[in-house]
Structures are given as structure tokens and as C-alpha cells.
Amino acid sequence: MGAVQTNSRQHIFNLLVLFRWLSLIPPLAALFLSPGKDGDLIRYFFTFIGAVLINAVISLFAMPLNHALKSRPWVLVFDLLLVASLMALTDGWRSPYYLYILSPLLAAAFFFQVRGAIIATTAFLPLYFAAILLDIRLFDGVDPEWLVITVFVIGSYLIGVPVGYVSLLLAQLQSTKDTLFRAHRELGVLHDLSTSLQQSATVDEVEKQALVAITNDLGFQRAIIGLIDHQNQEINTWKELGLIHKGPTVRCRIVPDPATGDFDPITRAIKQQRIERYQDPQQGVGQTPPTLEKAVPSIIEQFGIVDGLAIPMLWGVQPIGVLLVDLDGVANNTADL
């Protein structure tokens, strides 16, 4: 589903680029319809050429700019400076680039929702008034009509904030869609697994079906099942697809470690009947308690699972084993696990 969100973001970015091109129609019309001095017409012409070149660069590098905007929102500041410069060069508050000015404000609203719309619009206001002042000082521009300026300021908020709210609703809708997709997928896997288990005649077949469901259907790279030997209170045989791990070095204690008085992650999952996540404490990627630092490396050494889940397997309330799931390459979002 991450690919779907990326594609949606790219589609929105492409629509914003299209809006940017269409917003050049009023400046193009102004070149032919607005009377002015020759010097002004030359300035308008080169300003228009500059806007076209900016659009061309954005269109050619749409993908990297999209990623840059996602990871570094402050790059919008450069766009705000560019549109303010175009405004200062083309009659200030009377500039035909009004729609063009909205481009970065809409981008902030789409990608960063209501907060982004408010921040971007508020940040642009000093640039907007500076552009008006530069037009008056440098090009003998007409004194501003404050009613027009007030309409622009209020209109910028009235356009950006609703668009940001729509973007927020779309993000929530996408999140709900992702949740429903995961639930549907998991229900389908459980249905298929239940059907397969009913047709399985031996414990080995049951284990195989469970491992296939975890790896092939749910997309995890590895899964290992260990069944408890209740007579000896240990787990000394572990199975994954096509492999059997057996030997005293992979036994799991069902009693606390005498040195620490604590259980390792596998045993904790069995004793407390809850899912335990463990990570390599030496890599600093998890929140592994200090008491488990001795146990986690042994799991890593035996199975090569640096980041994984220990899931208890129960028959009613009686623990019968544990399932180890390798989380390598899986999103760190708890909801995705």
C-alpha cells in the first residue's frame, strides 16, 4: 500500500504542475492585451519567459522534486520567493500572476494539509507586501488599492485551508482503506489456513501450512516453529520451510535465567502468552531490556534473525510452542505487523 500512497502523491504533484502551466494563460494574455511602455513590455516578456523556464524545470524534474518536497518541506520557501519576484516585476498588486502565486500555496495545502496551508500563506504575506513595495519603488507602480489586497489575503486563506482540509480527509480515507485492505488480506489468509489445517493429517503438515501462510501469504521472509517438549520443559527442535534446526544449542529454557532472574524473549512469550518483539541490542535499533541482552544474541546466532517477533502458540490456554517471525524488510509501523 505504500506504493499506492506514493503514486497518489505523484498524481497530485502532476496536477499541481498542470495547474502551474495553465496559470500562465493570464500573463500570456496580458502581454498582448495590456497597454504599456516598451520598457515595461520587454520586462513582462522576459518575466514570462522566466516563468516558463521555471515550469519546464519543475516538469522535467517532477519526481525528485516530489521526493524533496516530501522530506524537506522548507524547499517551498524558494518557490514562494520566485512567485513573489514575478509579482514584483509585473505591477505588484495588479500582477496577472495571481493564479501562478497560488501554486506553492496549493502545494503546501495538498501535501501538508491545513497546517501547511496556514503556515505557507502566512509566510508568503511578508513577501507579498515586499513585492508591492518593490514595484512602487523600482518601477513607479500604482499605489495599492487596499480592498484588492484584502481580498487577496483573505482569499488565499479561504482557498488554501479548505484544500488542506480536503487533503486531510483524503489521507484519513487512504488510512482507512489500507486498514481494510490488511484486514481483508488477513481474513483471507486465516480462511485459507483454516481450510488447509482441516485437511492436514499430521503435525508436520500443520506446521508446514502455518509456515507457508506466514511467509508466502503474509509476506514475511522467514518463519520458524518450535514445539515445547513438556516432559523436559524445553524446546530443542525448530522447523522452517525445508529446514530442521536441532541440537542442544537451540534449547529454550522454561525457567528463568539464574544469573538475571528473567526470561529470554521466547520464553517470555510462552509464559506471559503475549507477542514479544526482540532486536539486536548492539545495533541500537530497538528497546531491548538489559536483562534480555544475553538472550537475544543467542537467537541471532542460531537463526540469523536480528529483528523478529516471538509469538506464543496455544492450545486453549495451554502453550504448545512458539513461532519466530523475521521482520527484516518489514515496515516498522506496529499496525503493519
Disulfide bonds with the S-S distance in Angstrom:
none
